[in-house]
């Protein structure tokens, strides 16, 4: 097995620890400040790029082989991608701390170069395999949205530096956020869940019709939202995008139930069960937000609603889903790497013994509790509740990810 996935996963774990360490130092106070400033940019990019995207890329490099039953197009491009992307992220974070535009611009160019290599590597791999289904199409769409997110970010930087396009910066900013969150992470999680959940539940003979429905609705939500921001017609179009997303989420959650109904394994592991729970919770939130914003579509862009929704989505659904899957993926990859050729021999450790399910369950539960407390603080606009919830979440998160990282010592 290639070491490439491990490079991304270990770096992503380090980024996760750093994010929560910096959050502890500020007692999550940065959430109550203006996010569109150096400190907000630093935390947001450390979370999105340094942790979630880094670990997701590592998982893709390994899981794409499982999905396609073929090798990735170029490992060399994968290593080039890793070094360009990693150096670029570190440079960007340093630039945000220093509020140095030159550092940010140069480092962002390196990070974007890494993303472009990743997009090309995935595109060639997928087209050479020619196995088009909801899983592979979702993976292709997610990579496309990541590339477009990087390009829009670069355009924002150019506009910031030269200021040639009046009024375009705000429009690009909205599209950049929308594609990077709902496009990249949304398509990635839904698409890979169609492969991983049946694998961990040992599910067979379930209908994949709803996978196609979710694929169409989710893409429609992303495209509609991007058009809303780029054209400046945010009101009705943005609410329509939320409507499409909510419908996609409801169908997605129902399809997860269909997979569970056809299972031949009662316990897929606590991390997988929690990933299903948080998907249900996110669907409920989307319905509530849709109903709330029907009173006036301008409510969707209220700073408190944007902050709350961003945290529910990124800090809640995306992060907890990735952490839940990591509790199964990391032990599986490491066991296969270390003991795959010794399977069945006396003395070979069992994959189930690589990571305690009890620790995973309690860790996920504690992170959910901390997230709920933090979200409650944002909802009622009380800094003390946000501080307590954020502190609990960061402490528990560091313990949880450390427990997963210890798998590499086995």
Backbone torsions as a table, in degrees:
resi	resn	phi	psi	omega
1	UNK	NA	138.0	179.5
2	UNK	-65.6	149.1	176.6
3	UNK	-81.3	-8.1	-174.8
4	UNK	-56.7	-49.1	179.3
5	UNK	-58.3	-37.3	-179.0
6	UNK	-66.0	-35.6	177.2
7	UNK	-58.0	-47.7	179.9
8	UNK	-67.0	-44.1	-176.4
9	UNK	-65.4	-45.4	180.0
10	UNK	-65.9	-40.3	176.8
11	UNK	-65.1	-39.4	177.5
12	UNK	-63.4	-39.8	176.9
13	UNK	-62.7	-42.7	177.2
14	UNK	-61.3	-43.3	178.2
15	UNK	-62.3	-37.1	178.4
16	UNK	-63.4	-45.0	178.5
17	UNK	-63.3	-43.2	180.0
18	UNK	-62.6	-41.9	179.6
19	UNK	-58.8	-48.7	-177.5
20	UNK	-72.8	-29.1	175.6
21	UNK	-64.9	-45.3	178.1
22	UNK	-67.1	-33.7	176.8
23	UNK	-65.5	-37.8	177.3
24	UNK	-65.3	-40.0	-179.7
25	UNK	-62.2	-33.8	179.9
26	UNK	-97.1	0.3	-175.8
27	UNK	52.3	37.6	179.4
28	UNK	59.9	17.7	-178.5
29	UNK	-64.5	-24.3	-179.2
30	UNK	-62.8	-23.5	179.4
31	UNK	-67.6	-27.7	-178.7
32	UNK	-86.2	-7.3	-179.7
33	UNK	-94.0	178.7	175.2
34	UNK	-67.3	117.7	-175.0
35	UNK	-72.3	-22.0	-177.6
36	UNK	-90.7	62.8	176.7
37	UNK	-148.4	174.9	-176.4
38	UNK	-52.4	-44.7	-177.6
39	UNK	-68.9	-42.3	178.0
40	UNK	-64.1	-43.1	177.7
41	UNK	-62.3	-41.2	-179.8
42	UNK	-59.4	-52.8	-177.7
43	UNK	-65.2	-42.0	-177.7
44	UNK	-63.7	-44.7	-178.1
45	UNK	-74.9	-31.0	174.7
46	UNK	-64.3	-41.4	179.4
47	UNK	-69.0	-53.3	-171.8
48	UNK	-72.3	-46.0	-176.1
49	UNK	-93.4	-47.3	-174.6
50	UNK	-71.6	-25.4	-179.0
51	UNK	-114.7	-69.2	-170.3
52	UNK	-65.2	-48.8	-178.6
53	UNK	-68.1	-40.2	-179.7
54	UNK	-59.8	-48.6	-179.0
55	UNK	-68.8	-37.7	179.2
56	UNK	-62.6	-40.6	178.6
57	UNK	-62.8	-40.9	177.6
58	UNK	-61.4	-42.5	178.8
59	UNK	-64.3	-38.7	-179.9
60	UNK	-63.5	-44.5	-178.2
61	UNK	-59.0	-31.2	178.2
62	UNK	-88.9	-45.4	-172.8
63	UNK	-72.3	-25.8	178.9
64	UNK	-63.2	-30.3	175.9
65	UNK	-67.6	-40.3	179.1
66	UNK	-66.9	-40.2	-177.1
67	UNK	-70.0	-44.7	-174.0
68	UNK	-93.6	-15.9	-174.6
69	UNK	56.1	37.6	176.5
70	UNK	-148.8	159.9	-177.6
71	UNK	-77.1	157.2	176.2
72	UNK	-66.5	152.1	-175.5
73	UNK	-56.3	-51.4	-175.9
74	UNK	-145.5	113.1	173.9
75	UNK	-66.9	-34.3	179.6
76	UNK	-59.8	-46.0	177.0
77	UNK	-62.2	-34.3	178.1
78	UNK	-62.6	-43.6	178.1
79	UNK	-68.4	-39.6	175.2
80	UNK	-60.3	-43.6	177.2
81	UNK	-57.2	-46.2	-177.7
82	UNK	-59.7	-49.5	-175.9
83	UNK	-68.8	-41.7	178.0
84	UNK	-64.2	-45.3	-177.4
85	UNK	-66.4	-44.0	-178.0
86	UNK	-65.5	-47.7	179.6
87	UNK	-63.2	-39.6	179.0
88	UNK	-62.3	-42.4	180.0
89	UNK	-65.0	-46.9	179.0
90	UNK	-58.5	-44.2	179.0
91	UNK	-64.2	-41.0	177.9
92	UNK	-62.2	-44.8	-179.2
93	UNK	-62.4	-41.2	176.4
94	UNK	-63.3	-40.5	178.6
95	UNK	-63.8	-38.2	178.0
96	UNK	-65.6	-41.3	178.8
97	UNK	-62.4	-42.7	-178.4
98	UNK	-82.8	-10.1	-173.6
99	UNK	54.3	42.5	-177.0
100	UNK	-105.1	109.3	-175.9
101	UNK	-63.7	-36.8	-178.9
102	UNK	-63.7	-46.6	178.2
103	UNK	-60.3	-45.9	-178.0
104	UNK	-61.9	-45.6	-177.3
105	UNK	-64.5	-47.4	-178.7
106	UNK	-64.5	-42.7	-178.8
107	UNK	-70.4	-37.5	177.9
108	UNK	-62.9	-34.2	177.3
109	UNK	-64.4	-41.2	176.7
110	UNK	-63.9	-45.7	-179.4
111	UNK	-62.5	-42.4	178.4
112	UNK	-64.0	-37.9	177.3
113	UNK	-60.9	-40.7	176.6
114	UNK	-63.0	-42.7	179.3
115	UNK	-63.5	-40.8	179.2
116	UNK	-64.2	-39.8	176.3
117	UNK	-63.3	-41.7	177.9
118	UNK	-61.4	-46.6	179.7
119	UNK	-61.2	-42.4	179.2
120	UNK	-65.8	-44.7	180.0
121	UNK	-59.1	-44.4	-179.9
122	UNK	-69.5	-40.2	-178.7
123	UNK	-62.1	-47.6	-179.4
124	UNK	-65.1	-41.2	179.5
125	UNK	-60.2	-46.2	-177.9
126	UNK	-68.8	-43.0	-177.9
127	UNK	-70.5	-32.4	177.1
128	UNK	-68.7	-35.1	-179.9
129	UNK	-74.6	-33.8	178.4
130	UNK	51.1	44.2	175.2
131	UNK	-112.8	84.9	-173.0
132	UNK	-93.2	118.0	177.7
133	UNK	-152.2	175.1	-177.5
134	UNK	-54.4	-31.9	-179.3
135	UNK	-69.6	-51.9	-177.0
136	UNK	-70.8	-35.4	178.1
137	UNK	-67.2	-39.8	176.8
138	UNK	-62.5	-41.5	178.4
139	UNK	-63.4	-42.2	179.3
140	UNK	-64.0	-43.7	179.8
141	UNK	-64.0	-42.2	-179.0
142	UNK	-62.0	-42.3	179.0
143	UNK	-66.3	-38.7	177.2
144	UNK	-61.8	-44.4	179.7
145	UNK	-65.4	-34.1	177.0
146	UNK	-64.3	-44.5	178.4
147	UNK	-62.0	-44.4	179.8
148	UNK	-65.7	-33.9	176.5
149	UNK	-63.7	-44.9	177.9
150	UNK	-62.9	-42.5	-179.8
151	UNK	-66.3	-40.5	178.6
152	UNK	-66.6	-35.6	175.8
153	UNK	-63.5	-40.2	177.9
154	UNK	-65.4	-39.9	177.0
155	UNK	-62.9	-38.1	176.0
156	UNK	-61.8	-41.4	179.3
157	UNK	-64.3	-42.3	177.9
158	UNK	-63.6	-40.4	179.4
159	UNK	-65.9	-38.7	179.0
160	UNK	-64.6	-39.2	-177.2
161	UNK	-74.0	-41.4	-172.9
162	UNK	-108.2	-23.5	176.3
163	UNK	60.4	36.0	-176.0
164	UNK	-83.4	-24.2	-173.1
165	UNK	-110.4	91.9	-177.2
166	UNK	-61.6	128.8	176.2
167	UNK	81.7	-10.5	-176.1
168	UNK	-79.0	-25.5	-176.2
169	UNK	-58.4	-47.3	-178.8
170	UNK	-63.4	-38.8	180.0
171	UNK	-66.8	-43.7	177.9
172	UNK	-63.9	-37.4	-179.6
173	UNK	-60.6	-46.1	178.9
174	UNK	-62.6	-44.8	179.4
175	UNK	-65.5	-38.7	178.9
176	UNK	-58.8	-49.1	-179.8
177	UNK	-66.1	-44.3	-175.9
178	UNK	-63.2	-46.4	-179.7
179	UNK	-69.2	-38.0	-177.6
180	UNK	-70.8	-30.6	-178.9
181	UNK	-93.0	-66.4	-175.8
182	UNK	-71.6	-35.8	-178.4
183	UNK	-74.9	-63.7	-175.8
184	UNK	-63.9	-58.9	-176.6
185	UNK	-72.9	-39.4	-176.9
186	UNK	-64.1	-49.3	-179.8
187	UNK	-67.6	-33.9	-179.6
188	UNK	-66.4	-49.2	-176.7
189	UNK	-66.8	-47.2	-179.0
190	UNK	-63.8	-45.3	-178.1
191	UNK	-63.3	-46.9	-178.4
192	UNK	-72.1	-25.5	176.8
193	UNK	-64.0	-32.8	178.9
194	UNK	-62.3	-25.1	179.5
195	UNK	-95.0	-42.0	-172.2
196	UNK	-78.6	-41.1	-179.1
197	UNK	-60.8	-48.2	176.3
198	UNK	-60.6	-33.0	-179.5
199	UNK	-67.3	-43.0	-178.1
200	UNK	-79.8	-27.8	177.5
201	UNK	-89.4	-9.2	-173.0
202	UNK	54.7	50.9	-178.3
203	UNK	-93.6	142.0	179.7
204	UNK	-139.9	159.1	171.3
205	UNK	60.9	36.3	175.0
206	UNK	-102.3	153.3	-179.3
207	UNK	-75.4	140.7	176.9
208	UNK	-105.2	13.1	-177.9
209	UNK	-58.4	-42.8	-177.6
210	UNK	-69.0	-22.8	175.6
211	UNK	-61.2	-40.6	179.2
212	UNK	-68.4	-37.3	178.4
213	UNK	-64.2	-46.5	179.0
214	UNK	-61.7	-42.2	179.8
215	UNK	-58.1	-46.3	-179.2
216	UNK	-67.8	-47.8	-177.1
217	UNK	-65.1	-41.9	-177.6
218	UNK	-66.7	-43.5	176.8
219	UNK	-63.1	-38.9	178.0
220	UNK	-62.7	-38.8	178.6
221	UNK	-64.6	-42.6	-179.8
222	UNK	-65.4	-48.8	-178.0
223	UNK	-63.4	-43.3	179.5
224	UNK	-61.7	-42.8	178.2
225	UNK	-63.8	-42.0	178.9
226	UNK	-62.9	-44.0	177.9
227	UNK	-61.9	-40.3	179.9
228	UNK	-59.7	-44.3	-178.6
229	UNK	-73.6	-43.9	-176.2
230	UNK	-67.8	-33.5	-179.8
231	UNK	-87.3	-16.4	-177.3
232	UNK	82.2	1.6	178.1
233	UNK	-90.9	73.8	-169.3
234	UNK	-80.1	-38.6	-171.9
235	UNK	-47.7	-83.3	-175.6
236	UNK	-64.9	-40.8	-177.8
237	UNK	-65.4	-39.2	-179.3
238	UNK	-67.4	-37.7	177.6
239	UNK	-68.0	-36.9	176.4
240	UNK	-63.2	-40.4	178.2
241	UNK	-61.6	-41.6	177.9
242	UNK	-65.4	-38.1	177.7
243	UNK	-62.0	-45.8	179.2
244	UNK	-64.0	-41.1	179.4
245	UNK	-64.5	-43.2	179.8
246	UNK	-62.2	-43.3	177.2
247	UNK	-61.2	-43.7	178.4
248	UNK	-60.4	-42.9	-179.6
249	UNK	-63.5	-42.4	-179.8
250	UNK	-64.0	-43.3	177.0
251	UNK	-65.8	-37.5	179.9
252	UNK	-63.4	-47.3	-180.0
253	UNK	-63.8	-39.7	178.0
254	UNK	-65.3	-37.3	178.4
255	UNK	-66.1	-35.7	175.6
256	UNK	-60.2	-36.4	176.3
257	UNK	-66.0	-38.9	177.4
258	UNK	-61.2	-40.6	178.6
259	UNK	-64.2	-41.9	-179.6
260	UNK	-66.0	-35.0	-179.6
261	UNK	-64.3	-28.0	-177.9
262	UNK	-98.5	16.5	-175.4
263	UNK	-75.2	151.7	174.3
264	UNK	-117.4	8.2	178.0
265	UNK	-133.7	120.8	-173.7
266	UNK	-74.1	-31.1	-176.7
267	UNK	-122.5	100.7	179.8
268	UNK	-81.2	-5.5	-174.5
269	UNK	112.8	144.9	-176.5
270	UNK	-61.2	-34.9	-180.0
271	UNK	-62.2	-39.4	179.0
272	UNK	-70.0	-42.0	177.7
273	UNK	-60.8	-42.7	-179.9
274	UNK	-66.2	-31.8	178.0
275	UNK	-63.9	-33.6	176.8
276	UNK	-71.4	-42.2	-179.9
277	UNK	-60.5	-45.0	-176.8
278	UNK	-71.1	-26.9	174.6
279	UNK	-65.8	-41.7	176.3
280	UNK	-61.7	-44.8	-178.9
281	UNK	-63.1	-40.0	179.1
282	UNK	-65.6	-38.0	177.2
283	UNK	-63.0	-40.7	178.0
284	UNK	-63.0	-43.3	179.2
285	UNK	-62.4	-42.6	-179.1
286	UNK	-61.5	-41.1	177.6
287	UNK	-62.9	-45.0	-179.6
288	UNK	-62.7	-41.6	179.7
289	UNK	-66.8	-37.8	178.5
290	UNK	-62.6	-44.7	179.3
291	UNK	-65.7	-44.2	-179.0
292	UNK	-61.8	-45.2	-176.0
293	UNK	-76.1	-11.1	177.1
294	UNK	-67.5	-17.9	176.2
295	UNK	-69.9	-24.0	-179.9
296	UNK	177.5	119.2	-172.7
297	UNK	-65.9	-18.1	178.2
298	UNK	-67.2	-17.8	178.6
299	UNK	-63.4	-27.0	-179.3
300	UNK	-63.4	-26.9	-175.7
301	UNK	-102.4	8.8	174.8
302	UNK	-64.9	133.4	-176.0
303	UNK	-51.4	-39.0	-178.9
304	UNK	-70.0	-37.3	178.2
305	UNK	-69.1	-40.5	178.1
306	UNK	-62.5	-45.4	179.3
307	UNK	-63.0	-45.4	-179.8
308	UNK	-62.8	-48.1	-178.6
309	UNK	-65.4	-39.3	178.3
310	UNK	-62.8	-40.2	-179.8
311	UNK	-72.3	-41.5	177.9
312	UNK	-59.0	-40.9	-177.6
313	UNK	-75.2	-57.9	-174.9
314	UNK	-78.0	-52.7	-178.9
315	UNK	-73.2	-23.8	-179.6
316	UNK	-97.0	-82.7	-171.9
317	UNK	-62.5	-51.8	-176.3
318	UNK	-64.2	-53.5	-175.1
319	UNK	-64.6	-47.1	-177.4
320	UNK	-68.7	-33.3	176.3
321	UNK	-65.9	-45.5	178.4
322	UNK	-61.8	-43.1	-179.8
323	UNK	-65.8	-36.7	177.1
324	UNK	-65.3	-46.2	178.7
325	UNK	-66.5	-35.0	-179.5
326	UNK	-60.9	-30.5	-179.3
327	UNK	-66.5	-18.5	176.1
328	UNK	-105.2	-39.1	-174.5
329	UNK	-69.7	-45.8	-176.9
330	UNK	-62.8	-49.7	177.0
331	UNK	-60.8	-38.1	179.4
332	UNK	-62.4	-47.5	-178.9
333	UNK	-64.3	-43.6	-177.2
334	UNK	-69.8	-41.4	178.3
335	UNK	-62.5	-43.1	179.5
336	UNK	-63.1	-40.5	-179.3
337	UNK	-66.4	-42.9	-174.2
338	UNK	-87.8	-37.7	-169.4
339	UNK	-125.4	4.1	-175.6
340	UNK	-55.1	-39.8	-178.5
341	UNK	-80.3	-8.2	-179.3
342	UNK	-106.8	9.2	-176.4
343	UNK	-56.3	131.2	178.1
344	UNK	90.9	-13.7	-179.7
345	UNK	-79.5	150.9	177.9
346	UNK	-59.8	137.7	177.9
347	UNK	88.6	-10.0	178.6
348	UNK	-74.3	124.3	-178.6
349	UNK	-65.4	151.3	177.6
350	UNK	-80.6	146.7	178.5
351	UNK	-60.3	-34.9	-178.8
352	UNK	-64.5	-21.9	-178.7
353	UNK	-89.2	1.6	-177.7
354	UNK	-72.7	-29.9	-176.0
355	UNK	-147.8	128.8	-178.0
356	UNK	-68.1	122.4	178.0
357	UNK	-65.4	-31.6	179.6
358	UNK	-63.6	-43.3	178.8
359	UNK	-65.0	-39.3	179.2
360	UNK	-62.9	-46.8	-177.9
361	UNK	-61.7	-48.8	-179.6
362	UNK	-66.9	-35.1	178.2
363	UNK	-65.4	-46.2	177.7
364	UNK	-62.6	-42.5	179.0
365	UNK	-60.2	-45.5	-179.1
366	UNK	-66.4	-38.3	178.2
367	UNK	-67.2	-38.4	176.5
368	UNK	-62.9	-43.2	179.8
369	UNK	-62.4	-44.8	178.1
370	UNK	-62.9	-40.3	179.1
371	UNK	-63.6	-42.9	179.8
372	UNK	-63.3	-39.3	178.9
373	UNK	-67.1	-42.0	178.0
374	UNK	-63.3	-45.6	178.6
375	UNK	-62.3	-38.7	177.6
376	UNK	-62.0	-40.1	178.1
377	UNK	-63.7	-39.4	176.9
378	UNK	-66.1	-41.8	-176.9
379	UNK	-62.3	-42.7	-178.1
380	UNK	-95.6	1.6	177.6
381	UNK	57.8	48.9	179.8
382	UNK	-120.3	109.9	-173.6
383	UNK	-61.1	-35.3	-177.5
384	UNK	-64.1	-40.6	179.1
385	UNK	-68.5	-41.0	176.5
386	UNK	-60.1	-41.0	-178.1
387	UNK	-65.0	-46.2	-179.7
388	UNK	-65.4	-48.0	-179.9
389	UNK	-61.8	-44.4	179.8
390	UNK	-65.2	-37.8	178.8
391	UNK	-66.2	-45.6	178.0
392	UNK	-61.0	-45.8	-178.8
393	UNK	-60.1	-45.5	-177.3
394	UNK	-66.7	-43.5	-179.9
395	UNK	-62.3	-48.1	-178.9
396	UNK	-65.6	-39.3	-179.0
397	UNK	-61.9	-41.8	179.5
398	UNK	-64.4	-41.1	177.8
399	UNK	-64.1	-43.8	-178.5
400	UNK	-61.4	-50.4	-176.2
401	UNK	-70.1	-30.0	175.6
402	UNK	-64.0	-39.8	178.2
403	UNK	-61.6	-40.6	176.9
404	UNK	-67.9	-41.8	-178.9
405	UNK	-63.1	-30.2	-179.7
406	UNK	-65.2	-15.2	175.4
407	UNK	-57.0	-34.2	-177.8
408	UNK	-68.1	-12.8	177.9
409	UNK	-86.7	-10.9	-175.8
410	UNK	-80.5	NA	NA
